[in-house]
């Protein structure tokens, strides 16, 4: 009993033990903050990469300046292939890509109407028709903490459009 009392007295009187206890309390929070910072940086980098791919795709559309339907279709295929390869996503021709896909498609606008439509043509034939190319990249990112049941995946939706006619 005397030995136990002696140990307890040394444990509570010694200052060196307090550093160990404080470190045990603070270390998990520091590790969590560091891990969170690394994951936030990775998410920011992925978002920046997707935005850069969308910008480069828009530049391809603008520099090719397709004037015929055949040239337009070839440009869409070229941009779709570039965006898919650069982003590591799967190319699709759908206007609503699933997570993990990139879509490149046309939309049309009649006159000053803010809404865009999928089909060419206006009900009022006197209105001008504007043609747009839409680049839509959709993917998700799984932070490491989702492996432990904390939080959920982040979804990235990068959508850009450029007027070509």
C-alpha positions, -999 to +999 in steps of 0.1 A: +000+000+000+029+023+008+043+018-027+010+027-043+007+059-022+043+067-030+036+063-067+004+084-065+023+112-046+050+113-072+025+112-101+005+142-088+035+162-076+057+158-107+054+185-134+068+163-161+037+141-161+015+170-169+031+175-203+022+140-212-014+144-202-017+178-220-002+163-251-026+134-250-055+158-250-042+182-277-026+158-301-058+144-316-071+179-323-038+189-340-039+157-361-075+164-371-068+200-381-037+189-401-057+162-419-086+186-425-061+212-440-046+186-464-081+174-475-093+209-480-062+216-502-069+185-522-105+195-528-095+230-538-069+216-562-095+193-579-120+222-582-093+244-598-083+216-622-119+212-633-124+249-638-092+251-659-103+222-681-136+240-687-118+272-696-095+253-720-125+236-735-141+270-741-109+283-758-109+253-781-145+261-791-138+298-797-106+292-817-122+266-839-151+288-847-173+262-864-195+275-892-212+244-905-230+216-886-203+191-896-175+214-882-196+220-851-201+183-845-163+177-850-155+205-825-179+191-799-163+156-802-128+171-800-138+192-769-156+162-753-125+140-758-101+166-745-122+173-713-127+136-706-090+128-710-078+158-690-102+153-661-102+115-660-140+114-664-161+095-689-175+113-719-212+114-725-235+131-751-263+135-725-270+171-713-273+158-677-241+138-670-240+114-641-213+117-614-180+108-631-189+121-665-183+151-687-208+164-713-204+188-741-236+198-760-254+226-778-282+249-765-301+275-784-317+308-774-344+327-792-341+365-793-337+380-758-352+350-740-330+341-711-340+304-712-321+281-735-336+252-753-323+219-766-338+222-801-330+246-829-358+270-840-380+297-826-418+300-826-415+336-837-395+334-870-384+371-867-363+363-836-326+356-840-313+323-828-281+322-807-261+289-804-242+280-773-218+252-765-221+239-729-193+222-711-204+203-680-180+184-657-195+164-628-175+144-603-172+137-566-144+137-541-142+114-510-123+129-481-104+104-459-128+110-430-157+095-449-139+061-444-147+065-407-183+074-412-179+111-408-195+134-434-201+125-470-186+129-505-183+163-521-198+167-555-182+191-580-204+205-608-185+228-632-206+241-660-195+267-686-211+279-718-198+299-747-218+315-775-207+304-810-234+319-832 
